[in-house]
Amino acid sequence: MRNVYYIVTLFTVFLSTNIQANNTDEVTHITWLQSDTPPFHLPKTEDAPTGGLCDYLVEQLINELPNITHTRLIVPQKRIGKYLDEGQTACFPCMIHRQKKTTRATYSIPTTVYPPFAIITTEQNATLISQRHSSPVNLVKLLTDDNFVFGQSAARKFTPALNTITRNTKSYENASLSWNSDNESSAVINRINHGYIDYTIDYPFLADYFNRFTPLTNVVTLPITNHQDNLVLGAVGCSSHAANNFADNALRQINQVLQQSILSSEQYQISQRQWLAATFPDFNMHYQQLILNFNSPTSVVPAIVQNPDKAER
């Protein structure tokens, strides 16, 4: 009788422990991080009926995951990385997709596709840069040319290839950095307009946004040599350090609703096209191939850049 009691007791303890573990692993709350970096994050207006590039995605994820409590938090770009590194139960919707997790983040399936990075500068400087360093621009020669001042947001990083170039040319040490945490994108574009810096590196649709919707209209883009085919896949990134397998459990649910309803919806694709189409005419084709057919064995993926150090787009 004692043996039966002992076995029953062990089974009860085992069952109780597993129930507690399952409850512990359940995702009950996600903090959605965002920064003041248009056009990635924007309030809804007549010109931006679905918000910025990443806003409608978050809105739909919140709607599709009603059993989870969601909080939105606007923080400076550097603090986004800090939240993820600290293991907060947080996700950032504007990261670059990677197949494997990093120490900072674990990634969803791809959510969108961006055009390659480009040089952003004024019309006058674009003419001078092209004359001295060709078009597409030889980036190594430009970064080592003391006639032009390179600038960027202090938290901004690029692709591995571009990061390697900037480090090897020591341009980062000589770069004019903006530490402004309010509207970080416009801070850099504003400095270009006022002549404090001559150029930066970013997505071409950033220049398009400022030319179309802000007074900062004096910026153009130049392609970078050997970089025109380097498309960038976007993804949701969740903190790899968060306890109780938060990232894996959250992304399991996020990926499910992405595949079932969000990525295929016309409204979500409109929310991407309104910002990307003007400078990325092949967006529809690449979205179909790289996002909607991501798991297709016949999908041919071009050179996709991935950046393990980025806490942002």
N, C-alpha and C positions, 0 to 999 in steps of 0.2 A: 504493500500500500504506500509505503514511504517512497519507493522508487517511482510509482505512478505520480505521486504528488510532486516529486522532484522534477520529473520530466515535464509535467504540466506547467510547473513554475518556470522552468527554463524556456519553454515555448512562449509563455506569457511575456517574459522579460525580452526575449528576442523580437516578438511581435511589436511590443511597446517601443523598443529601440528603433526598429525600422520605421514605424509610424512617425516617431519624432524626427528621424533623419529626413524622411520624405517631406514633412512639414517644414523642416529647417531649410531644405533645398528649394522650396516653393518660392517663386519670385512674387513678392507682394508690392514692391515699389520700384519705380525707375525714375531717376532724376535725368531729365533731358537737358544737356548742356548746349548753350548756344552763345555766340559772341556777337559783338556789334561790328559785323563785317558784311555790309551789303556787297553784292546782291545775294549772298548766301542766306542771310537772315534779314527780313524786312517786315514791318507792320503791313497789314492788308490795306491797300488803297485802291483807287480807281485804276492806276497804272500797274498795280501789283495785286490783283484780286485774290491770288492764292498765297501771297507773301513772297518770301525769297525762295531760292533754289531748294533749300532744305526744310523750309517751314511746313509746306503741305505734306511732305513725307511724315514729319513728326505728328501732324494733326491726324493723319489717317492711321498711323500706328496706335495713337491714343484711342481713336474710335474703334479700332479692330481688336484691341486688347482691354476690354472693359473690366476684367477681373483683376487688373493691376492698377494700383494707384500711381498716377503720373504727376510729376512736378517739372515745370520748366524753370531753368535758372540761367540768367544772362551774366556771363563773367568774362573778364579779359582773356585773350587767347592763351597766355601763359598759364593762367589758372585752370584752364580746361585740362591741360596736360597734368597739372598737379592733382586735380580731382581723380583722374584716371590712375595715376601712379600711386595715389594713396589708397586705392581700393574702395572708393565710394561706390555705392550701387548706382552707377551713372553710365550713360551712353551718350555718344556724340554722333549726330547723324551725317556729318560732313567729312568723314575720313577717306583716305585713299585705300581701296580694297587690297588686301593681301590674302594669299591662300593660307598662310600659317599665322597663328597668333604671335604677338610680340610680348615683351614684359609689360608693355603699357596697355595694349588693347587686343581684344579678340574680335574678329570681323564677321559681318553678315555676308550673305551673297551680294554681288554687285547691285547697286541701286540706280546708277546712272553712268553716263560716259561723258567725259569732258575732252575738249580739244587740247592739243599740246600747249605747254607754256610758251610765252613769247616775250619779247622786249616791249615794254610800254614806255613811251617817251613823248615829247612834243613834236609837232610837225617839223619845226625848224631843226631840232636835234636829229629827227629821223633822217632827214636829208643828209646831214653831216655824217651820221653814223654809217649810213649806206655807202657814202662816198669813200669812207676810210676803211670800212670792214665788210663790204659786200652786202648783198641782200639775196638770200637769207644771211643773217649776221654771223660772222665768225666770233663766237662768244668769248673764247680765250683771248683773242686780240682786243676785243672791246673791254673786257674786264682789266686788262693790263695797260689800257690807254689812259694816261693821267689827264688827258684833255676832257674826260667825261667822268662825272661823279655818280657812282652807283649808290642807290639807297633802297631800304626795305623796312618793313616793320620788324622790330626786335625779335618777335616771336615767329616770324615767317621762315619756313624752310621749303625746299623744293624737292625735286626728284633725286634719287641717288646720283645719277649722272651729273646733274646740274650742281648738286652739293659738292661733289668731288672737284668739279671745275673751279667753283668759287674758293674752296679750301686750298687747292693747289696754286691758284693765282694770288692767294692771300688777299683777295678782294674783300673778304668779310672783315678783316682787321681794319681796312681802309674805308669800309662802307659807312655811309651816313645812316644811322639807325634811328627809327622813330619809336619812342617808348610810350606813345600816346595809347591809352587803353580805351578811349572813346572813339568809336567809328574808325577802327584801325586802317581800313581800306582807304577811306577818304583822306586820312592824314598823310599817307604816302603820295597819293595823287595830287593833293593840294601842294605838297612840297615840290613836285615836278612842275606844276603850273606856275609856281612862284620862283622857279629857278634855283631853289636850294639844292636840289639834286637834278641830275640829267636824265636818269632812266631807272627803271626797276624791272624785275622779272615777275610775271604773273600770267594768269589766264587771259586770253584776248577778250573774253566777254566782260571782264572787269572794266576795261576801257570803254567798251560799248555801253555799259550801264551808266557810267559817269557822263559820257557824251550825250546820252538820250534823256537822262532824268535829273541831272544836277547842273549847277553853274560851272562845274569843272569840266569844260568841254574841249580843252586844248590838248587832248592826248590821242595818240595813234599807236598801232602795234606793228612790230617787225618780227618775221619768223626767224627762228634760230637754226643755223646749219646743222644738218644731221639729226634734227629733232622733230621734224614735221609729222612723222608717223607715230610718235610716242603719245598715243591716246592714254587717258587716265580714267580708271574706273573708280567710282565713288562707292562708299559703303557706310553702314552704321558700325561704329566701334564701341564696345562695352569694356569696362575695366577688367583686365585679366587678374588683378589682385583682389577683387572683391570676394568676400567670404562665401562659402557654401555653393561653389560652382555657379555664382550669379551670372557670369558672362555666357557660359554654355547654355544654362537654363533659359535665360532671357532671349538669347539669339535663336534658340530652337523655336520659340513662339514667334519671334519677329520674322524669321525666315519663312515660317509657314504662311503668315498673312501676306508677306511680300509676294510669295509665289501664287497664292490663291486669289488675291484680289487687287493688291495695290499696284504692282508693276505693270500689269496688263490694262489697267484702267486708263481711259482716254484723258480723264481729268488730270491724273498724275503726269502723264506724258505732256500735256499742255503746260503744266507747271514748270517743266524742264525746258520745253521748246521756247517759251516766251523769253527766256534769258539766254539760251544757247544758240538758237537758230541763226541769228544775224551774223555771227562770226564762226559758225560751225554748220555749214550747209548740208553736210552728210550726217547730221545728227540722227535722223529717222532711220537710216540704213544701219548705222552702228548700234543704235539702241535695239533694233530688232535682232541683230546678229549677236551682240555681246551681253545684252541684258535679258531679253525675252527668251533667247536660245542659249543661255549661259551653260546649261548642262547638256546641251545637244552634242553628241559625238562628232557631228559634221561641222560644228562651229569652228571657223578659222579665226583665231585670235591674233591681231596684229601686235606690234611691240607695245606692251602695256607697262607704264612706269609705275613703280611701287616705292614707297618711302617709309621705312620703319621708324623714322624719327619724327614724323609729322604728327602734330596733335590737331591738325585742321585739314582743310581741303587739300 
